[in-house]
Amino acid sequence: MRNSCNDSIEKGIFYSLKGGNIEYNVENLDNPIIIVPKKGIYELISEETNEKFVIEITKENKKDTLLFPSIYQYIKSLPFSFKKDIDSSELRKLRKESRSKFMKCDLPLNGEQKDYFTNGKIRFYGNFKQGFACGEVKEYYQNGNIKALFIYDNEGFLKKKIKYNKNGEEIEN
């Protein structure tokens, strides 16, 4: 996978190839290689980037490169339990610490931000302030249809989430 931030090549480990009805997976995570029985047309599927590519494997062409997204969501892990009689100011502080922070190349996002699939279609869109989402954040499928809509308040708290199937039809609210 090509790292969008520093243009380096990194090993992707969560991908597979599909040829016909057979799916070929990585068998060794230390050496993430997939061996296919013959040359031909395959679908390269990346779980890390949620992308699919149709590629031709020939004797000369034995590999392909996917683009790793430059925008990612950082979710801070908090303890599962805390005091039963916690006061409201402390609860608010914990809630603020639990907000998702959106980053691009290890820097917090600011302003309007977009990220694209390697086919040129939009992957992600939103507005941010110091890494926290403000208003609508949209994720898309590789076919261009919306995958999820997240609505945040001005402090970066998630207010609503709507998921869609690949045809753009609402599946979860």
C-alpha positions as CSV (number, residue, x, y, z in Angstrom):
1,M,0.0,0.0,0.0
2,R,1.2,3.5,-0.8
3,N,1.2,5.8,2.2
4,S,-0.5,9.1,1.1
5,C,1.4,11.1,3.7
6,N,5.0,10.3,2.9
7,D,4.7,8.5,-0.4
8,S,6.3,5.3,1.0
9,I,5.3,1.7,0.2
10,E,4.0,-0.2,3.2
11,K,2.9,-3.8,3.5
12,G,-0.9,-4.2,3.6
13,I,-2.0,-7.3,5.4
14,F,-5.8,-7.2,5.3
15,Y,-6.5,-7.9,1.6
16,S,-7.6,-10.8,-0.6
17,L,-7.9,-11.7,-4.2
18,K,-11.0,-13.2,-5.7
19,G,-11.0,-15.1,-9.0
20,G,-14.4,-16.4,-10.1
21,N,-16.0,-17.8,-6.9
22,I,-12.8,-18.5,-5.1
23,E,-11.3,-16.1,-2.6
24,Y,-7.5,-16.2,-1.9
25,N,-6.4,-14.8,1.4
26,V,-3.1,-13.9,3.1
27,E,-2.0,-16.9,5.1
28,N,1.1,-15.4,6.9
29,L,0.7,-11.9,8.4
30,D,4.6,-11.6,8.7
31,N,4.8,-12.1,4.9
32,P,1.5,-10.9,3.5
33,I,1.6,-12.5,0.1
34,I,-1.1,-14.3,-1.8
35,I,-0.2,-17.0,-4.3
36,V,-2.8,-17.6,-7.1
37,P,-2.8,-20.8,-9.2
38,K,-2.9,-19.1,-12.6
39,K,-2.7,-15.8,-14.4
40,G,-6.0,-14.1,-15.2
41,I,-8.5,-11.5,-14.0
42,Y,-8.9,-11.1,-10.3
43,E,-10.6,-8.7,-7.9
44,L,-8.2,-7.2,-5.4
45,I,-10.1,-6.5,-2.2
46,S,-8.7,-4.3,0.6
47,E,-10.3,-4.4,4.1
48,E,-8.1,-1.5,5.2
49,T,-9.3,0.9,2.6
50,N,-12.7,-0.6,1.7
51,E,-11.7,-0.6,-2.0
52,K,-12.0,-3.2,-4.8
53,F,-10.0,-3.3,-8.0
54,V,-10.2,-5.5,-11.0
55,I,-6.6,-6.4,-11.9
56,E,-5.0,-8.7,-14.4
57,I,-2.3,-11.0,-13.1
58,T,0.2,-11.9,-15.8
59,K,3.6,-13.5,-15.7
60,E,5.2,-10.0,-15.9
61,N,2.7,-8.2,-13.5
62,K,2.7,-10.0,-10.2
63,K,1.6,-7.1,-7.9
64,D,-0.4,-4.0,-7.6
65,T,-0.4,-1.1,-5.1
66,L,-3.3,0.4,-3.2
67,L,-3.4,3.9,-1.8
68,F,-3.8,4.1,2.0
69,P,-6.1,6.9,3.0
70,S,-4.5,10.1,4.4
71,I,-7.5,10.9,6.7
72,Y,-8.2,8.7,9.6
73,Q,-10.3,8.7,12.8
74,Y,-8.5,8.4,16.1
75,I,-10.7,7.1,18.9
76,K,-9.4,7.5,22.4
77,S,-10.0,4.5,24.7
78,L,-11.4,5.2,28.1
79,P,-11.9,2.9,31.1
80,F,-15.2,1.0,31.0
81,S,-16.1,1.9,34.5
82,F,-15.9,4.9,36.8
83,K,-17.3,6.1,40.1
84,K,-21.0,5.6,40.6
85,D,-21.5,9.0,42.2
86,I,-19.5,11.0,39.6
87,D,-20.4,14.7,39.4
88,S,-21.7,16.3,36.2
89,S,-18.5,18.3,35.6
90,E,-16.3,15.2,35.8
91,L,-18.8,13.3,33.6
92,R,-18.6,16.1,31.0
93,K,-14.8,16.0,31.1
94,L,-14.8,12.2,30.5
95,R,-17.3,12.7,27.6
96,K,-15.1,15.4,26.0
97,E,-12.0,13.1,26.3
98,S,-14.0,10.3,24.5
99,R,-14.6,12.4,21.3
100,S,-13.2,11.0,18.1
101,K,-10.3,13.1,16.7
102,F,-9.8,13.1,12.9
103,M,-6.2,13.3,11.7
104,K,-4.4,13.7,8.4
105,C,-0.8,12.6,8.2
106,D,-0.6,12.8,12.1
107,L,-2.0,16.3,12.3
108,P,-5.5,17.3,13.5
109,L,-7.8,18.3,10.7
110,N,-9.0,21.9,10.3
111,G,-11.5,23.3,7.8
112,E,-13.2,21.5,4.9
113,Q,-11.4,18.1,4.2
114,K,-11.8,15.5,1.4
115,D,-10.1,12.2,0.7
116,Y,-10.4,10.2,-2.5
117,F,-10.3,6.6,-3.6
118,T,-7.6,5.8,-6.2
119,N,-10.3,5.7,-8.9
120,G,-10.8,9.5,-8.2
121,K,-14.1,9.2,-6.5
122,I,-14.7,10.8,-3.1
123,R,-14.1,8.6,-0.1
124,F,-14.6,11.0,2.8
125,Y,-15.8,14.6,3.3
126,G,-16.3,16.8,6.4
127,N,-15.6,20.0,8.3
128,F,-13.3,20.1,11.3
129,K,-11.9,22.3,14.0
130,Q,-8.7,21.2,15.8
131,G,-9.4,17.6,14.8
132,F,-13.0,17.5,15.9
133,A,-15.8,17.1,13.4
134,C,-18.4,20.0,13.1
135,G,-21.6,19.3,11.2
136,E,-21.9,16.6,8.6
137,V,-19.2,14.0,7.9
138,K,-19.8,11.7,5.0
139,E,-18.1,8.4,4.0
140,Y,-18.6,6.9,0.5
141,Y,-18.4,3.6,-1.2
142,Q,-16.0,3.2,-4.1
143,N,-19.0,3.4,-6.5
144,G,-19.6,7.0,-5.4
145,N,-22.7,6.3,-3.3
146,I,-22.9,7.5,0.3
147,K,-21.9,4.8,2.9
148,A,-22.5,6.7,6.1
149,L,-23.6,10.2,7.3
150,F,-22.5,11.4,10.7
151,I,-23.8,14.6,12.3
152,Y,-21.7,16.3,15.0
153,D,-22.4,19.3,17.1
154,N,-20.0,22.3,17.2
155,E,-17.9,20.6,20.0
156,G,-17.3,17.4,18.1
157,F,-20.0,15.2,19.8
158,L,-21.7,12.7,17.6
159,K,-25.5,13.5,17.4
160,K,-26.7,11.2,14.7
161,K,-25.4,8.4,12.4
162,I,-27.1,7.0,9.3
163,K,-25.7,4.0,7.4
164,Y,-26.5,3.2,3.7
165,N,-26.1,0.1,1.5
166,K,-24.0,0.2,-1.7
167,N,-27.2,1.3,-3.6
168,G,-27.5,4.4,-1.4
169,E,-30.5,3.1,0.5
170,E,-30.7,3.8,4.2
171,I,-30.1,0.6,6.3
172,E,-29.5,1.9,9.8
173,N,-30.5,5.0,11.7
